[in-house]
Amino acid sequence: MKQFMAVFISSDSDEKRKKWDALDENSKQARENEGKTAWMKWAMKNSSAIVDQGAPLGKTKRVNEQGTSDIKNKLTAYTVVRAESHEAAVKLFLDHPHFTIFPGDSVEIMECLPMPKL
């Protein structure tokens, strides 16, 4: 079995986010509760494939030859799963609550490749 990292992508400026931000507090709380419940159901359904449930991601700092800087990107969370193929890993995330209930854009799934030998 191969391992795949799934990164959850969101944007502060897209239409889904604007609609989410426009919700009143009661409606937003109800959607958050619905989303959390759906996410937990997804995790339970796919528990045998989940290697690392992951976590939400915080603020980002970039390090390069010029030093360090605060940056913003669209990465919001990650999960690591195990699957027979890339296609099988992708199928785990079809209709995920990240973008069906929450205002997330997408989930991007990439294979975790073995480290090259020296």
C-alpha positions in Angstrom: 0.0 0.0 0.0 1.1 3.5 -0.8 0.7 6.6 1.4 -0.8 9.8 0.3 -0.9 13.3 1.8 -4.2 15.2 1.3 -4.0 18.9 1.8 -7.2 20.9 2.3 -7.3 24.1 0.3 -9.4 27.2 1.1 -9.5 30.8 0.0 -10.6 33.8 1.9 -11.7 35.6 -1.3 -13.9 33.1 -3.2 -17.7 33.1 -3.4 -18.2 30.2 -1.0 -16.2 32.0 1.7 -18.1 35.2 1.2 -21.4 33.3 1.6 -20.1 31.6 4.7 -18.9 34.9 6.2 -22.3 36.4 5.5 -24.2 33.8 7.6 -25.6 35.0 10.9 -23.9 33.4 14.0 -26.7 30.9 14.6 -26.6 29.7 11.0 -22.8 29.5 11.0 -22.8 27.5 14.2 -25.4 25.1 12.8 -23.3 24.6 9.6 -20.1 24.2 11.7 -21.8 21.5 13.8 -23.1 19.8 10.7 -19.7 19.9 9.1 -17.9 18.5 12.2 -20.4 15.7 12.4 -20.0 14.9 8.7 -16.2 15.1 9.0 -16.2 12.6 11.9 -18.5 10.3 10.0 -16.0 10.5 7.0 -13.1 9.7 9.4 -14.9 6.7 10.9 -15.9 5.4 7.5 -12.3 5.6 6.2 -10.6 4.8 9.5 -8.8 1.8 8.0 -7.2 4.0 5.4 -6.2 6.9 7.7 -2.5 6.8 8.7 -2.5 10.3 10.3 -5.8 12.1 10.9 -3.8 15.3 10.6 -4.8 18.7 11.9 -5.7 22.2 10.9 -2.7 24.3 9.8 -1.8 27.7 11.4 0.0 30.7 10.1 2.9 30.3 7.7 6.4 31.5 7.8 8.7 31.3 4.7 12.4 30.7 5.0 14.7 31.3 2.0 18.1 32.8 1.2 16.7 36.2 2.0 15.7 35.2 5.5 12.2 34.7 6.9 8.8 36.3 6.2 5.2 35.9 7.1 3.1 34.7 4.2 -0.4 33.5 3.5 -1.3 30.4 1.5 -4.4 28.4 0.8 -3.4 25.3 2.9 -5.8 24.8 5.8 -5.3 21.2 7.0 -3.8 17.9 6.1 -4.5 14.1 6.4 -2.3 11.1 5.5 -4.1 8.1 4.1 -3.0 4.6 2.8 -4.4 3.3 -0.5 -3.6 0.9 -3.3 -3.3 3.6 -5.9 -3.5 7.4 -6.4 -7.0 6.9 -7.9 -8.1 4.9 -4.8 -6.8 7.6 -2.5 -8.6 10.3 -4.5 -11.9 8.4 -4.1 -11.7 8.6 -0.4 -12.2 12.4 -0.6 -15.1 12.6 -3.1 -17.9 14.6 -1.6 -15.8 15.5 1.5 -17.4 17.9 4.0 -14.4 20.3 3.6 -16.0 21.5 0.4 -19.6 20.2 0.6 -20.5 21.8 3.9 -17.6 24.0 4.9 -16.4 26.8 2.5 -13.3 24.9 1.4 -12.2 24.9 -2.2 -10.8 21.4 -2.7 -8.6 18.6 -1.3 -5.3 17.9 -3.2 -3.9 14.4 -2.9 -0.3 13.5 -3.6 1.7 10.4 -3.1 4.3 10.3 -0.4 7.3 9.0 -2.3 10.1 7.0 -0.7 13.3 8.8 0.1 16.0 8.4 -2.5 18.9 6.2 -1.3 22.3 7.8 -1.2 
